[in-house]
Amino acid sequence: MINIAITGGIGSGKSTVTDYLIEKGYTVIDADAMSRAMTAAGGKAMPYIREHFGPDYINEDGSLNRVAMRDLVFRNPKYKAILEEGTTKVVLEDIEKIKAEKSKAGEKALFFDIPLLFETHQEDNYDLIWVVTADREIRKKRVMKRDGTDAEIVDLMIGSQAEEDVRISKASTVLNNNGSVEDLHSEIDRALSWL
């Protein structure tokens, strides 16, 4: 089985890539979706979050208060490490279990959407790495529009991730997403033709 990691900075367009792969019938495992499930009401990370961060970071429904947590961890990196200990590490362990299960089931190619691939030093665990890239200002505008996040926080988020040139230097395939969705789809089709 070929394991392909898809990564890129926030706002680069990873979801556009994975949505297109799913449309074409490929299996995509989304690390962010796994993380969101863990931090939803009743999620397996919520006891850890309550213990390490307290009730101010938990919504009335029992889910993670993402706005408060985002503000905390991107302004105070020591809290980011504490959060990752109870969420990111668990997601990475779950991903390895999924790989084993899908390989045993005879899956030929499996895509993994992993935004923090290089930050968590997981790149050696994949056969190929597709990096989705876009200019910083384009990414910033996308995130501000999509999430309603202010410019300062978006800059901190981008600054906390791997440098773009580092990602690109480690990529098997680079998908440039400065243009239209159709342009990006064409790049994905080319990448798929090489598999």
GROMACS elastic network, one bead per residue, 0.5 to 0.9 nm:
[ bonds ]
;  ai    aj funct       b0    kb
    1    99     6  0.88776   500
    1   102     6  0.83707   500
    1   103     6  0.59014   500
    1   106     6  0.74905   500
    1   107     6  0.61635   500
    1   109     6  0.54350   500
    1   110     6  0.72953   500
    2   103     6  0.89863   500
    2   107     6  0.86022   500
    2   108     6  0.62816   500
    2   110     6  0.62339   500
    2   111     6  0.84306   500
    2   126     6  0.79219   500
    2   127     6  0.61138   500
    2   128     6  0.77821   500
    3    99     6  0.79108   500
    3   108     6  0.87667   500
    3   109     6  0.60477   500
    3   110     6  0.50829   500
    3   111     6  0.60992   500
    3   112     6  0.74766   500
    3   125     6  0.82226   500
    3   126     6  0.52628   500
    3   127     6  0.53592   500
    3   128     6  0.66675   500
    3   129     6  0.87619   500
    4   109     6  0.74268   500
    4   110     6  0.61298   500
    4   112     6  0.61223   500
    4   113     6  0.87182   500
    4   126     6  0.58076   500
    4   127     6  0.59293   500
    4   129     6  0.56997   500
    4   130     6  0.71518   500
    5   110     6  0.85487   500
    5   111     6  0.58493   500
    5   113     6  0.60978   500
    5   114     6  0.64740   500
    5   117     6  0.77827   500
    5   123     6  0.78622   500
    5   125     6  0.88597   500
    5   126     6  0.61901   500
    5   127     6  0.79542   500
    5   128     6  0.63206   500
    5   130     6  0.60821   500
    5   131     6  0.83019   500
    6    14     6  0.71008   500
    6    17     6  0.84934   500
    6    18     6  0.82076   500
    6   111     6  0.69433   500
    6   112     6  0.58403   500
    6   114     6  0.59621   500
    6   115     6  0.74923   500
    6   117     6  0.83384   500
    6   128     6  0.86586   500
    6   129     6  0.59767   500
    6   131     6  0.59078   500
    6   132     6  0.72925   500
    7    12     6  0.89234   500
    7    14     6  0.67055   500
    7   112     6  0.84373   500
    7   113     6  0.61621   500
    7   114     6  0.53152   500
    7   116     6  0.71012   500
    7   117     6  0.64250   500
    7   118     6  0.85176   500
    7   129     6  0.74419   500
    7   130     6  0.63295   500
    7   131     6  0.50221   500
    7   132     6  0.61616   500
    7   133     6  0.88052   500
    7   167     6  0.83055   500
    8    11     6  0.81983   500
    8    12     6  0.59577   500
    8    13     6  0.78043   500
    8    14     6  0.66312   500
    8   114     6  0.81912   500
    8   115     6  0.58234   500
    8   116     6  0.79508   500
    8   117     6  0.85263   500
    8   130     6  0.83496   500
    8   131     6  0.53050   500
    8   133     6  0.59726   500
    8   134     6  0.87598   500
    8   162     6  0.87782   500
    8   164     6  0.79946   500
    8   167     6  0.73511   500
    9    12     6  0.55068   500
    9    13     6  0.84631   500
    9    14     6  0.84474   500
    9   115     6  0.66861   500
    9   116     6  0.82224   500
    9   131     6  0.88060   500
    9   132     6  0.76553   500
    9   133     6  0.71032   500
    9   134     6  0.84124   500
    9   136     6  0.89353   500
    9   139     6  0.80051   500
    9   158     6  0.68312   500
    9   161     6  0.67423   500
    9   162     6  0.76185   500
    9   163     6  0.85049   500
    9   164     6  0.74773   500
    9   167     6  0.88773   500
   10    13     6  0.78167   500
   10    14     6  0.83452   500
   10   115     6  0.74787   500
   10   139     6  0.67387   500
   10   140     6  0.81013   500
   10   142     6  0.89249   500
   10   143     6  0.72543   500
   10   154     6  0.86807   500
   10   157     6  0.76703   500
   10   158     6  0.65804   500
   10   161     6  0.83159   500
   11    14     6  0.77225   500
   11   133     6  0.88423   500
   11   134     6  0.80108   500
   11   136     6  0.86579   500
   11   138     6  0.77759   500
   11   140     6  0.66165   500
   11   141     6  0.81135   500
   11   142     6  0.56659   500
   11   143     6  0.54396   500
   11   146     6  0.88568   500
   12    15     6  0.86585   500
   12   132     6  0.59226   500
   12   133     6  0.52633   500
   12   134     6  0.52855   500
   12   135     6  0.80770   500
   12   136     6  0.85126   500
   12   138     6  0.81399   500
   12   139     6  0.55694   500
   12   142     6  0.83414   500
   12   176     6  0.86550   500
   12   177     6  0.67234   500
   12   178     6  0.85683   500
   13    16     6  0.52558   500
   13    17     6  0.65699   500
   13    18     6  0.89061   500
   13   132     6  0.65482   500
   13   133     6  0.75817   500
   13   134     6  0.79517   500
   13   139     6  0.82744   500
   13   142     6  0.89971   500
   13   177     6  0.66958   500
   14    17     6  0.51010   500
   14    18     6  0.62302   500
   14    19     6  0.85363   500
   14   113     6  0.72568   500
   14   114     6  0.89892   500
   14   115     6  0.80863   500
   14   131     6  0.85267   500
   14   132     6  0.61536   500
   14   133     6  0.87269   500
   15    18     6  0.50515   500
   15    19     6  0.58447   500
   15    20     6  0.84237   500
   15   113     6  0.81589   500
   16    19     6  0.52181   500
   16    20     6  0.63042   500
   16    21     6  0.87775   500
   16   181     6  0.77582   500
   16   184     6  0.84144   500
   16   185     6  0.87150   500
   17    20     6  0.53048   500
   17    21     6  0.63580   500
   17    22     6  0.88044   500
   17   132     6  0.80920   500
   17   175     6  0.88869   500
   17   184     6  0.76364   500
   17   185     6  0.74854   500
   17   188     6  0.72841   500
   18    22     6  0.61441   500
   18    23     6  0.85384   500
   18    26     6  0.88875   500
   18    28     6  0.66743   500
   18    30     6  0.86364   500
   18   111     6  0.82469   500
   18   112     6  0.87594   500
   18   113     6  0.72541   500
   19    22     6  0.51730   500
   19    23     6  0.62274   500
   19    24     6  0.87417   500
   19    28     6  0.87160   500
   20    24     6  0.63178   500
   20    25     6  0.88374   500
   20    26     6  0.89373   500
   20   185     6  0.72316   500
   20   188     6  0.83519   500
   21    24     6  0.50554   500
   21    25     6  0.64906   500
   21    26     6  0.54374   500
   21    27     6  0.76391   500
   21    28     6  0.74833   500
   21   111     6  0.85867   500
   21   188     6  0.82498   500
   22    25     6  0.50324   500
   22    26     6  0.50311   500
   22    27     6  0.62809   500
   22    28     6  0.66844   500
   23    26     6  0.74533   500
   26   109     6  0.77011   500
   26   110     6  0.72562   500
   26   111     6  0.75478   500
   27   107     6  0.89054   500
   27   109     6  0.77237   500
   27   110     6  0.56864   500
   27   111     6  0.61843   500
   27   112     6  0.84933   500
   28   110     6  0.63523   500
   28   112     6  0.55263   500
   28   113     6  0.68884   500
   29    33     6  0.83798   500
   29    34     6  0.84232   500
   29    95     6  0.80607   500
   29    98     6  0.85904   500
   29   110     6  0.77302   500
   29   111     6  0.62199   500
   29   113     6  0.60809   500
   29   114     6  0.85615   500
   30    33     6  0.52813   500
   30    34     6  0.63863   500
   30    35     6  0.87618   500
   30   111     6  0.86019   500
   30   112     6  0.59807   500
   30   114     6  0.67884   500
   31    34     6  0.50233   500
   31    35     6  0.61944   500
   31    36     6  0.86599   500
   31    88     6  0.87037   500
   31    91     6  0.66801   500
   31    92     6  0.80232   500
   31    95     6  0.78163   500
   31   112     6  0.72160   500
   31   113     6  0.59068   500
   31   114     6  0.54353   500
   31   115     6  0.76356   500
   32    36     6  0.60996   500
   32    37     6  0.85863   500
   32    91     6  0.87717   500
   32   113     6  0.76968   500
   32   114     6  0.72747   500
   32   115     6  0.76253   500
   33    37     6  0.61740   500
   33    38     6  0.86252   500
   34    37     6  0.51801   500
   34    38     6  0.63519   500
   34    39     6  0.88561   500
   34    91     6  0.65702   500
   34    94     6  0.87576   500
   35    38     6  0.50721   500
   35    39     6  0.63842   500
   35    40     6  0.87241   500
   35    45     6  0.86107   500
   35    87     6  0.65543   500
   35    88     6  0.72197   500
   35    90     6  0.87142   500
   35    91     6  0.64850   500
   36    39     6  0.51146   500
   36    40     6  0.60409   500
   36    43     6  0.84551   500
   36    64     6  0.87531   500
   37    40     6  0.51546   500
   37    41     6  0.83466   500
   37    42     6  0.88421   500
   37    43     6  0.60026   500
   37    44     6  0.82397   500
   37    45     6  0.88785   500
   38    41     6  0.83132   500
   38    42     6  0.79040   500
   38    44     6  0.51109   500
   38    45     6  0.51512   500
   38    46     6  0.70862   500
   38    87     6  0.73757   500
   38    91     6  0.85993   500
   39    42     6  0.76806   500
   39    43     6  0.51055   500
   39    44     6  0.70903   500
   39    45     6  0.56465   500
   39    46     6  0.56909   500
   39    49     6  0.84454   500
   39    62     6  0.88392   500
   39    63     6  0.58473   500
   39    64     6  0.54113   500
   39    65     6  0.89751   500
   39    87     6  0.82158   500
   40    43     6  0.50240   500
   40    44     6  0.84887   500
   40    45     6  0.84970   500
   40    46     6  0.75642   500
   40    61     6  0.88233   500
   40    62     6  0.72200   500
   40    64     6  0.63004   500
   41    44     6  0.89737   500
   41    46     6  0.74413   500
   41    59     6  0.86475   500
   41    61     6  0.62306   500
   41    64     6  0.74729   500
   42    45     6  0.83813   500
   42    46     6  0.67346   500
   42    47     6  0.86655   500
   42    62     6  0.68062   500
   42    63     6  0.72610   500
   43    46     6  0.55890   500
   43    47     6  0.82757   500
   43    62     6  0.88745   500
   43    63     6  0.77091   500
   44    47     6  0.69478   500
   44    48     6  0.80980   500
   44    87     6  0.89594   500
   45    48     6  0.53665   500
   45    49     6  0.63011   500
   45    50     6  0.87925   500
   45    86     6  0.62473   500
   45    87     6  0.61858   500
   45    90     6  0.86116   500
   46    50     6  0.60634   500
   46    51     6  0.84913   500
   46    58     6  0.83130   500
   46    62     6  0.78395   500
   46    63     6  0.72167   500
   46    64     6  0.71884   500
   46    86     6  0.89735   500
   47    50     6  0.51276   500
   47    51     6  0.61313   500
   47    52     6  0.86573   500
   48    51     6  0.51267   500
   48    52     6  0.61129   500
   48    53     6  0.82477   500
   48    83     6  0.86991   500
   48    86     6  0.62385   500
   48    87     6  0.87169   500
   49    52     6  0.52436   500
   49    53     6  0.54811   500
   49    54     6  0.69416   500
   49    55     6  0.86866   500
   49    57     6  0.77556   500
   49    58     6  0.80845   500
   49    64     6  0.79239   500
   49    83     6  0.73565   500
   49    86     6  0.74700   500
   49    87     6  0.89561   500
   50    53     6  0.55103   500
   50    55     6  0.60355   500
   50    56     6  0.87707   500
   50    57     6  0.75821   500
   50    58     6  0.72408   500
   51    54     6  0.59123   500
   51    55     6  0.87123   500
   52    82     6  0.77281   500
   52    83     6  0.82397   500
   53    56     6  0.74563   500
   53    57     6  0.64470   500
   53    58     6  0.87744   500
   53    69     6  0.89107   500
   53    79     6  0.87694   500
   53    83     6  0.86804   500
   54    57     6  0.62291   500
   54    58     6  0.75251   500
   55    58     6  0.52089   500
   55    59     6  0.79795   500
   56    59     6  0.77911   500
   56    65     6  0.79228   500
   56    68     6  0.79598   500
   57    63     6  0.86888   500
   57    64     6  0.60946   500
   57    66     6  0.76487   500
   57    67     6  0.87146   500
   57    68     6  0.61389   500
   57    69     6  0.61741   500
   58    61     6  0.79707   500
   58    62     6  0.58611   500
   58    63     6  0.56611   500
   58    66     6  0.84628   500
   58    68     6  0.88418   500
   59    62     6  0.53328   500
   59    63     6  0.53372   500
   59    64     6  0.59500   500
   59    65     6  0.52335   500
   59    66     6  0.88523   500
   60    63     6  0.74194   500
   61    64     6  0.88895   500
   62    65     6  0.88190   500
   63    66     6  0.86170   500
   64    67     6  0.87673   500
   64    68     6  0.87677   500
   64    69     6  0.77762   500
   65    68     6  0.56126   500
   65    69     6  0.61702   500
   65    70     6  0.85480   500
   66    69     6  0.50590   500
   66    70     6  0.57892   500
   66    71     6  0.83968   500
   67    70     6  0.52246   500
   67    71     6  0.62251   500
   67    72     6  0.86762   500
   67   149     6  0.89099   500
   68    71     6  0.52275   500
   68    72     6  0.62383   500
   68    73     6  0.87929   500
   69    72     6  0.50233   500
   69    73     6  0.60738   500
   69    74     6  0.84337   500
   69    80     6  0.89665   500
   69    83     6  0.89674   500
   70    73     6  0.54283   500
   70    74     6  0.60197   500
   70    75     6  0.83481   500
   70    80     6  0.88756   500
   70   153     6  0.83519   500
   70   157     6  0.88506   500
   71    74     6  0.56723   500
   71    75     6  0.61759   500
   71    76     6  0.84675   500
   71   153     6  0.72386   500
   72    75     6  0.54354   500
   72    76     6  0.58900   500
   72    77     6  0.83342   500
   72    79     6  0.71006   500
   72    80     6  0.79919   500
   73    76     6  0.50357   500
   73    77     6  0.55904   500
   73    78     6  0.74187   500
   73    79     6  0.52117   500
   73    81     6  0.83009   500
   73    83     6  0.79908   500
   74    77     6  0.60925   500
   74    79     6  0.84018   500
   74    80     6  0.70458   500
   74   153     6  0.72065   500
   74   156     6  0.60840   500
   74   157     6  0.64493   500
   74   160     6  0.76553   500
   75    79     6  0.88281   500
   75   153     6  0.82932   500
   75   156     6  0.76102   500
   76    79     6  0.58131   500
   76    80     6  0.69980   500
   77    81     6  0.66582   500
   77    82     6  0.89389   500
   77   160     6  0.88334   500
   78    81     6  0.54142   500
   78    82     6  0.66770   500
   78    83     6  0.89552   500
   79    83     6  0.61654   500
   79    84     6  0.85800   500
   80    83     6  0.51247   500
   80    84     6  0.61480   500
   80    85     6  0.86709   500
   81    84     6  0.51195   500
   81    85     6  0.62543   500
   82    85     6  0.52625   500
   82    86     6  0.69869   500
   83    86     6  0.55754   500
   83    87     6  0.62578   500
   83    88     6  0.78026   500
   84    89     6  0.63935   500
   84    90     6  0.86404   500
   85    88     6  0.63220   500
   85    89     6  0.57086   500
   85    90     6  0.77646   500
   86    89     6  0.65482   500
   86    90     6  0.65666   500
   87    90     6  0.53315   500
   87    91     6  0.62911   500
   87    92     6  0.88229   500
   88    91     6  0.51071   500
   88    92     6  0.62586   500
   88    93     6  0.87379   500
   88   120     6  0.83610   500
   89    92     6  0.51528   500
   89    93     6  0.63433   500
   89    94     6  0.87279   500
   89   120     6  0.86263   500
   90    93     6  0.51410   500
   90    94     6  0.62499   500
   90    95     6  0.86856   500
   91    94     6  0.50248   500
   91    95     6  0.61611   500
   91    96     6  0.88207   500
   92    95     6  0.50538   500
   92    96     6  0.65089   500
   92    97     6  0.89100   500
   92   120     6  0.89034   500
   92   122     6  0.85118   500
   93    96     6  0.53288   500
   93    97     6  0.66320   500
   93    98     6  0.89558   500
   94    97     6  0.51062   500
   94    98     6  0.63391   500
   94    99     6  0.87936   500
   95    98     6  0.50194   500
   95    99     6  0.62638   500
   95   100     6  0.87762   500
   95   112     6  0.85491   500
   96    99     6  0.51281   500
   96   100     6  0.64469   500
   96   101     6  0.87927   500
   96   125     6  0.89242   500
   97   100     6  0.52400   500
   97   101     6  0.62821   500
   97   102     6  0.87190   500
   98   101     6  0.50687   500
   98   102     6  0.60436   500
   98   103     6  0.84190   500
   99   102     6  0.53005   500
   99   103     6  0.60232   500
   99   104     6  0.85095   500
   99   110     6  0.80557   500
  100   103     6  0.52427   500
  100   104     6  0.61582   500
  100   105     6  0.86448   500
  101   104     6  0.51915   500
  101   105     6  0.62483   500
  101   106     6  0.89137   500
  102   106     6  0.64337   500
  102   107     6  0.55175   500
  102   108     6  0.87193   500
  102   110     6  0.80554   500
  103   106     6  0.52033   500
  103   107     6  0.55023   500
  103   108     6  0.76488   500
  103   109     6  0.89560   500
  103   110     6  0.89460   500
  104   107     6  0.76121   500
  107   110     6  0.70848   500
  113   117     6  0.88186   500
  114   117     6  0.53743   500
  115   118     6  0.83717   500
  115   119     6  0.87010   500
  115   161     6  0.89467   500
  116   119     6  0.50627   500
  116   120     6  0.59683   500
  116   121     6  0.83789   500
  116   122     6  0.85374   500
  116   161     6  0.73141   500
  116   162     6  0.80338   500
  117   120     6  0.55424   500
  117   121     6  0.61974   500
  117   122     6  0.53864   500
  117   123     6  0.60010   500
  118   122     6  0.61569   500
  118   123     6  0.60653   500
  118   161     6  0.85480   500
  118   162     6  0.66233   500
  118   166     6  0.87264   500
  118   167     6  0.73505   500
  119   122     6  0.79324   500
  119   160     6  0.89396   500
  119   161     6  0.67295   500
  119   162     6  0.61782   500
  120   123     6  0.83463   500
  121   124     6  0.76192   500
  121   125     6  0.89485   500
  122   125     6  0.55800   500
  122   126     6  0.77203   500
  123   126     6  0.59314   500
  123   127     6  0.86594   500
  123   128     6  0.86926   500
  123   129     6  0.74751   500
  123   170     6  0.84063   500
  124   127     6  0.76715   500
  126   129     6  0.68888   500
  127   172     6  0.89501   500
  128   171     6  0.76380   500
  128   172     6  0.56591   500
  128   173     6  0.78994   500
  129   170     6  0.75660   500
  129   171     6  0.51566   500
  129   172     6  0.50780   500
  129   173     6  0.64638   500
  129   174     6  0.85532   500
  130   168     6  0.89481   500
  130   171     6  0.57913   500
  130   172     6  0.59343   500
  130   174     6  0.58222   500
  130   175     6  0.70672   500
  130   191     6  0.87221   500
  131   167     6  0.66894   500
  131   168     6  0.64902   500
  131   170     6  0.85293   500
  131   171     6  0.58135   500
  131   172     6  0.78538   500
  131   173     6  0.62888   500
  131   175     6  0.60392   500
  131   176     6  0.84293   500
  132   168     6  0.87414   500
  132   173     6  0.86199   500
  132   174     6  0.60391   500
  132   176     6  0.60461   500
  132   177     6  0.67494   500
  133   136     6  0.89187   500
  133   139     6  0.88493   500
  133   164     6  0.75176   500
  133   167     6  0.88593   500
  133   168     6  0.81256   500
  133   174     6  0.71195   500
  133   175     6  0.61589   500
  133   176     6  0.50769   500
  133   177     6  0.57990   500
  133   178     6  0.77637   500
  134   137     6  0.84344   500
  134   138     6  0.66146   500
  134   139     6  0.63727   500
  134   175     6  0.86968   500
  134   176     6  0.59861   500
  134   177     6  0.50785   500
  134   178     6  0.51267   500
  134   179     6  0.87880   500
  135   138     6  0.53696   500
  135   139     6  0.63082   500
  135   140     6  0.87104   500
  135   177     6  0.83191   500
  135   178     6  0.66589   500
  136   139     6  0.50996   500
  136   140     6  0.60801   500
  136   141     6  0.86898   500
  136   158     6  0.82994   500
  137   141     6  0.61894   500
  137   142     6  0.85737   500
  138   141     6  0.53037   500
  138   142     6  0.62455   500
  138   143     6  0.88153   500
  138   178     6  0.73515   500
  139   142     6  0.51237   500
  139   143     6  0.63082   500
  139   144     6  0.86823   500
  139   158     6  0.88819   500
  140   143     6  0.53310   500
  140   144     6  0.62094   500
  140   145     6  0.86039   500
  140   151     6  0.74021   500
  140   154     6  0.63535   500
  140   155     6  0.74061   500
  140   158     6  0.81419   500
  141   144     6  0.51644   500
  141   145     6  0.60653   500
  141   146     6  0.84286   500
  141   151     6  0.84680   500
  142   145     6  0.52230   500
  142   146     6  0.59083   500
  142   147     6  0.83960   500
  143   146     6  0.50102   500
  143   147     6  0.57010   500
  143   148     6  0.73355   500
  143   149     6  0.69122   500
  143   151     6  0.89891   500
  143   154     6  0.71071   500
  144   147     6  0.55816   500
  144   150     6  0.62149   500
  144   151     6  0.67763   500
  144   154     6  0.71792   500
  145   148     6  0.55202   500
  145   149     6  0.76315   500
  146   149     6  0.80526   500
  147   150     6  0.88585   500
  149   152     6  0.83645   500
  149   153     6  0.66610   500
  149   154     6  0.65773   500
  150   153     6  0.56981   500
  150   154     6  0.64297   500
  150   155     6  0.88612   500
  151   154     6  0.50797   500
  151   155     6  0.61354   500
  151   156     6  0.86645   500
  152   155     6  0.51780   500
  152   156     6  0.63464   500
  152   157     6  0.87150   500
  153   157     6  0.61103   500
  153   158     6  0.86046   500
  154   158     6  0.61227   500
  154   159     6  0.84024   500
  155   158     6  0.51583   500
  155   159     6  0.59505   500
  155   160     6  0.85824   500
  156   160     6  0.61317   500
  156   161     6  0.89136   500
  157   160     6  0.52384   500
  157   161     6  0.67817   500
  158   161     6  0.54999   500
  158   162     6  0.82580   500
  158   163     6  0.86695   500
  159   162     6  0.77533   500
  159   163     6  0.79240   500
  160   163     6  0.87981   500
  161   164     6  0.86476   500
  162   165     6  0.84879   500
  162   166     6  0.66803   500
  162   167     6  0.67572   500
  163   166     6  0.52977   500
  163   167     6  0.65305   500
  163   168     6  0.88522   500
  164   167     6  0.51900   500
  164   168     6  0.62140   500
  164   169     6  0.86060   500
  165   168     6  0.50626   500
  165   169     6  0.60049   500
  165   170     6  0.87007   500
  166   169     6  0.51789   500
  166   170     6  0.64915   500
  166   171     6  0.88375   500
  167   170     6  0.53823   500
  167   171     6  0.62908   500
  168   171     6  0.51269   500
  168   172     6  0.84979   500
  168   173     6  0.83049   500
  168   174     6  0.65983   500
  169   172     6  0.86674   500
  170   173     6  0.89731   500
  171   174     6  0.62313   500
  173   191     6  0.69894   500
  174   187     6  0.87484   500
  174   191     6  0.88686   500
  175   184     6  0.69757   500
  175   187     6  0.61628   500
  175   188     6  0.70976   500
  175   191     6  0.84937   500
  176   179     6  0.77500   500
  176   183     6  0.86580   500
  176   184     6  0.68662   500
  176   187     6  0.77355   500
  177   180     6  0.73391   500
  177   181     6  0.77651   500
  177   183     6  0.77366   500
  177   184     6  0.58417   500
  178   183     6  0.88536   500
  178   184     6  0.84894   500
  179   182     6  0.81928   500
  179   183     6  0.61416   500
  179   184     6  0.71885   500
  180   183     6  0.51262   500
  180   184     6  0.64978   500
  180   185     6  0.87571   500
  181   184     6  0.50566   500
  181   185     6  0.61782   500
  181   186     6  0.86834   500
  182   185     6  0.50199   500
  182   186     6  0.62918   500
  182   187     6  0.87793   500
  183   186     6  0.51756   500
  183   187     6  0.64860   500
  183   188     6  0.88543   500
  184   187     6  0.50779   500
  184   188     6  0.62970   500
  184   189     6  0.86843   500
  185   188     6  0.50170   500
  185   189     6  0.61586   500
  185   190     6  0.86515   500
  186   189     6  0.50772   500
  186   190     6  0.63010   500
  186   191     6  0.87214   500
  187   190     6  0.51258   500
  187   191     6  0.62968   500
  187   192     6  0.86905   500
  188   191     6  0.50066   500
  188   192     6  0.61143   500
  188   193     6  0.85857   500
  189   192     6  0.50605   500
  189   193     6  0.61819   500
  189   194     6  0.89068   500
  190   193     6  0.51371   500
  190   194     6  0.67536   500
  191   194     6  0.54132   500
  191   195     6  0.69795   500
  192   195     6  0.53212   500
